[in-house]
Amino acid sequence: MNVPPSPDTRPEPSMPAFPAERHEPRPLFCSDPRDPDHDTARLRLAALPTAVGCGRRFVTAQLSTWRLDRLTADCALVASELLTNAVTATGTKTTPATYAELHDRTPGTVVIQLRRTGNKLVCEVWDGSDRPPVPADPGRYDEGGRGLLLVAALAHDWASYPSPAGGKVVLAWWGLHQPPAGTLPAARTADLLTPTEVTRAFRVDPEIVSRWAVEGRLTHIRTLTGRRRYRRAEIERLLHAEVSGRRPG
C-alpha cells in the first residue's frame, strides 16, 4: 500500500523567480582585483516599497560595525535612491495587503551589497532589469527625477554594469583614505557651514538647501573629518536670488 509522505517530507511548491535568483550559478556582483574586498555584507529583499527602509537600516547597522559612521548618512541616502530605482524597475509600487495577494503576485527581488576594500566603501544594488540607469533632467519644481543626481552629489562617483547573472548593478563609492576633491583642512573652514548651521544662521528650510544641491546650484565641500559643508557666500547669493525672484547665473 502506498503511504503518502508525512508533512515534513512533502516537497515544497516551487515559487516563481528570476533565473538568476533561483540558484545564482553566476555571481551577481563583480569586484576589482586591483583593489580586493576586505569585507562584504549582502541583503536580499523583495522588490517592494518596504525594501527601501530595510536597506537603509542594513546600511546603518553595517557601517556601525565597520566603524564607518562618518559615511552612514550619505551612504544610507544613496542606498535609498538606488533601491527605489531598483524596485521601480523590477517590482511593484504597492505592498500586497494580504498573503493571498502576495502569493498571486510574487514579486522579484533586489539585492544590496556593501563592500569595504583597501581604498573605498562601495554600495551597490542589483535588480533583474537589463535597462541601464539614465539620469533625468528634472525641472526646478518637478517632485521626482532627482535620484541619480542626488547619488552623484553625495558619493565620490557612481556607475553601472550588466551583472554576470543577468540584470544590472548600480553602484556608488566613497574613498576611505584620501579626502575628495575640494576638501579643506579644518583650519580653513571658518566660512564653511554644515547643513544644520545653514538652517540656524539663515533660518532657511533644509529642503530648500537640499534642492539647491540636487539642482547643482550649490556645491558642497568635505572637511578632513568627512563632514559636508557649504560656502557661506554661496548661501547668501542663493538666498538673495530667491528673495529678488530671479535665478542666479
Disulfide bonds with the S-S distance in Angstrom:
none
